[in-house]
């Protein structure tokens, strides 16, 4: 092997090395995204920026303080990010760290979609308020921990019974995780957007709030009107019929939809949004 061939192999190895590192970083970010660790990570970046700025401008005392913070930062990271590190190690042990998360087999997805549409149709007709959030790539573990963990197979009957008024679990949100009802009576962050209609209550604000900080899809049944709504990426789609809701969920959660080449077809339902 001559020198030119060796240089080419070394160049390709460096490219693969960089790609692998970026992929690992991406998966780690996917694990902590939507959790409290994101805010802590922003704090670390602030410390780094202050350290570089203090070095540049010659602020020796401030630079020394930031240096101490970075010196002991490794230990602090282990303590602060303990839940996320534990979750990452668990996923690595199960072989899930490098697999796509948040998607089930097609049959399970169809069953979950059918359970949600059937349950929301039943509750909408009887004006039973409901809030159902579906985890996708972004972890919702922080919010699951605020509720009562169930880890039960999702079904329309279970969802309906959870939201029956005056029962222990009817307040708060149900979070679905990998085709299971992970927890009920969960607290979701409320949206602070000033553009939300005054006629919308806490459930809709919570649905919008969680959609602003995660990639989850949340279905809301209004207790006052019986209307069904859906939130995604900080947007609210109101007054959905059962067929329309099923179509939206299938487009967003179905395995076959993820493999379509024409992504514009997935977003055709935007035109069906009601004001």
Secondary structure, DSSP 4 states (H G I P E B T S, - for coil): --HHHHHHHHHHHHHHHHHHHHHHHHHHHHHHTTSTHHHHHHHHHHHHHHHHHHHHHT-HHHHHHHHHHHHTHHHHHHHHTHHHHHHHHHHHHTT-TTS--S---HHHHHHHHHHHHHHHHHHHHTT--EEEEE--SS--HHHHTTSEEEEEE--HHHHHHHHSTTSTT-SSEEEEETTEEEEEEE--PPP--TTS-TT--HHHHHHHHHHHHS--EEEEE-TTT--EEEEETTEEEBS--HHHHHHHHHHHH-HHHHT-S-GGGGGGGGGG-B-
